[in-house]
Amino acid sequence: MLVACESSGTVRDAFIRAGHDAMSCDLLPTDVPGPHYQGDVFDVIDYPWDLMIGHPPCTHLSVSGSRHFAAKKLDGRQQAGVSFFMRLIRQSAHIQMVAIENPVCIMSSLYRKPDQIIQPWQFGHGETKATCLWLKGLPLLQPTNIVEGREARIHRMPPFPDRWKERSKTFHGIADAMASQWGSPAQMEIAA
């Protein structure tokens, strides 16, 4: 399985722990050792993957940055973000199971409504971060550990050089749920 646009290795490693052959891919090097292609996802997307989880960059798409939309439209950053998102959708058409993950963003109106919106507190983390999932060949992700606490830690992070990278990491509980639910032998058979 391919984890597109992931340098943290969080989702990749959750699938590896669950017994799958998984590789992450990103322009950045991986944060932790493991199977990782450092380069353009479109270099490796045509391989016959069974499953792809894509995390296209959200910097110019997320509604949390809507106050900057006018400038991003003017200089083309938003259009480039939309084009990358849609190219990832189109070029993954041959993959039977696909999940595209992004925060609440303009793709809900430009592409289609997400199949599901999940929160970290549904998967063992007492935080809020609405995350949209556009799914193909996969069931909705079922909550695994609903916990108290609704802290907006990610939203309130102070400015620092790698803030964007820290904000983009997938929570471990969500990654484990993806691996156990979408990587199960029964799910693989359904998709085949």
Secondary structure, DSSP 4 states (H G I P E B T S, - for coil): -EEET-SS-HHHHHHHHTT---EEEESSPPSSSSSEEES-GGGTTTS--SEEEE----TTTBGGGGGGHHHHHHTTHHHHHHHHHHHHHHHTTT-SEEEEEEESBTHHHHT---SEEE-GGGBT--B---EEEEEES-PPPPPSB--S--B-TTTTPPP-TTHHHHHHPPPHHHHHHHHHHHSSHHHHHHH-
